[in-house]
Each structure stands twice: as C-alpha cells, then as structure tokens.
Amino acid sequence: MIRGLVTAVFAGLAILFAALTALRARLPYDEAGRYFDPADAVTYDQQAVLVYGVLAFAAAVVAVVAVVWKRPARS
C-alpha cells in the first residue's frame, strides 16, 4: 500500500514538473535569460527550465524504483 502511495505521489510530481518545464521553455526570454510577465509582475529566469527538468526526471526515477522495488519474484 505504501509503495502505491509513493508511486502515485512521485508520478504526480513528475507530471507537474514536466508541465512546468514545458510551460517555462516556451516563454520569450531576453538576452539575459529573463522574462518579465507584466500581468503578474513576475520575472522568470531561463535557468529554472533546467531545474524543473531535473526535478521531473528525478521524480520519475523514484516512481519507477518504487514500482520495481521489492516486486514479488515470478517463477
């Protein structure tokens, strides 16, 4: 039961971070690697795309390990 919960949580995190990676990668950054959103008055940094991608990959790896770990052996 715990393995299923861990898998679900980390799979959800992987999907969330992958979506953030895709959204942030499409922003029109300037030469300095920044994008200012005037509607929300927020400045986004282009380096966050890499960080979100790494977090998505790490969460996906943990979800896969949780599925495979201690799986009953088949005969």
CORWOCOR-V474841 format. One record per run of one state. SS is the DSSP state (H for helix, E for strand, - for the rest). FROM is the first residue (numbers start at 1). LEN is the number of residues. If there is no record, write none. Layout:
# CORWOCOR-V474841
ss->[SS:SS]
from->[FROM:FROM]
len->[LEN:LEN]
This chain:
# CORWOCOR-V474841
ss->[-:H:-:E:-:E:-:H:-]
from->[1:2:26:34:38:42:46:47:69]
len->[1:24:8:4:4:4:1:22:7]
